[in-house]
Amino acid sequence: MKEQRAVAGNRGADVRSDCYVEIELTNSGGIRLEIQSKVAVLFGESIRQLIREVLRFFKIETAQVTLEDSGALPFVITARLEAAIKQIIPTDREFLPELLPENTVTTTRDRYRRSRLYLPGNTPKLFINAGLHKADGIILDLEDSVAPAKKDEARYLVRNALRTNNFYGCERMVRINQGERGLADLDFVVPHYANVILVPKCEDTDYLSQIDQKVQAIKKAKGLDYPVYLMPIIESAKGVLMAYEIATASPNVVALAIGLEDYTADLGTQRTREGSESFFARSSLVNAARAAGVQAIDSVFSDVGDQEGLRQTVMESKALGFEGMGCIHPRQVPVIHDAFAPTDAEIEKAQKIVSAFIEAEQKGLGVVALGSKMIDPPVVKRAQKTIAMAIDSGRLPENWRATYEQ
C-alpha cells in the first residue's frame, strides 16, 4: 500500500517561480489548505481555487494540503501537485493546462540549430522568458541537470511547460534520460508538441530504434501527425565509432551532437581549451553526419565568463564543419550566432550561385552554370542556406538582389 503522504517541488532561500507541496490523505475533515505565499493577499484565493480544482479532478475529497509558494505560475503549481498526488494515488489521469496555440507550431528537418540552450527540467525560474534570448532551440533537460530523486516530478513540470510556456518561436527540445527511464519520459513529451528529442549517451542503433518506435507508437495511439525529430548525443568512444550507423538508424534523425565532457571522461583524459584530445571524435562526427545528410552539432562551451574563448571555439567548430553548438547560459547565444554567421567571402560566393540559379530558372534551363562551371543542386541549396543565414544575422538585406551586380 502506498504512503498516504507525499511531497514535491522545491523550497529555500534561492528558489523562485516554484513551490513546495505537501499532501496527506485523511479519512475525514474535507479539504484543508495551508498556503504560505508572499503574494497571498493578491493571489491567495486563486491559488486555493486552483488546488481545489486539481483535487476534484483526481477525486480527492479529504486531504491536508500545504503549499509554500515562491512565485510559482499556475502550470508549476499544478505540476507539483499532480506529481505529489501520483505518489499516493494510482491513476492514469492527467491534469493538463491549456495548450498555447503558438506551442503547436511544428519544425522542419533543416531549420537553424546554431544554438541550443539547456534549461534544467526541474527549475521553472529558468523557463520563463527563456525564449526571449532567441536561441534556435530551448532544451528542457530531464537528464544530467536533474537530481535522481527529482526526475519523476520533473516530467510533469516539463510536460506543462511544453503546453503553456511561451518559447517565442524557439524549437522546443527535450533531453530525455537513458534506458527505460528515457523511454518512459517520452509519454510526457511526445503528445505535447516537443519538436526534437535529444537522446543522451547514444552508443548503438538498437536503443535509438526503440526510442523512434515508441515515439511513432505514441503518435499513432493519440492520432498525432506532427513530426518529432531525434538528435542523438555521442558521448563515448564507442559512440564515435558508431556515429554513422546511429545517424542513419532512423529517417527522423536530424542531427548528431557530441558531448565532450563525458567523451573525454570515457577516454580517461581531461577536456582542454585546445581540444587536441577530442579532434578525432569531432572530425569523425562531422564526417558521419555529412555522410548521413544530417546536421553536426558541437558540444557546449563550459566557461560562461570567457566570451572571447567561446568565439574562438565557435570559429574552430565552424571550420571543422559543425553547424551549431550547445549553450549553458543565455549570454552565449549572440556570440554563437554571430560567429556561425557567414563571412563576407561566403556571402559573396553564395550570391553568385543563387543569382545564377534564379536566372537559370527564369530562362527555363535545367542546368545551373556559373561561368563555365556547372553547379550541382546540393551546392545551390547550401548557397541558399548561406543567404538565408546572412539575412537572419543582418549581414544582408532581404531584397539584396535588387541592388546586386555580378
BELNORSUL-V283155 format. One record per run of one state. SS is the DSSP state (@ for helix, = for strand, . for the rest). FROM is the first residue (numbers start at 1). TO is the last residue. If there is no record, write none. Layout:
ss;from;to
SS;FROM;TO
SS;FROM;TO
This chain:
ss;from;to
.;1;4
=;5;9
.;10;17
=;18;25
.;26;30
=;31;37
.;38;39
@;40;57
.;58;62
=;63;71
.;72;73
@;74;88
.;89;100
@;101;104
.;105;114
=;115;120
.;121;123
@;124;126
.;127;129
@;130;133
.;134;136
=;137;141
.;142;147
@;148;164
.;165;170
=;171;175
.;176;178
@;179;192
.;193;195
=;196;199
.;200;204
@;205;222
.;223;228
=;229;234
.;235;236
@;237;241
.;242;242
@;243;247
.;248;252
=;253;258
.;259;259
@;260;267
.;268;275
@;276;292
.;293;294
=;295;298
.;299;306
@;307;320
.;321;323
=;324;327
.;328;330
@;331;340
.;341;343
@;344;362
.;363;367
=;368;370
.;371;372
=;373;375
.;376;376
@;377;392
.;393;399
@;400;402
.;403;406
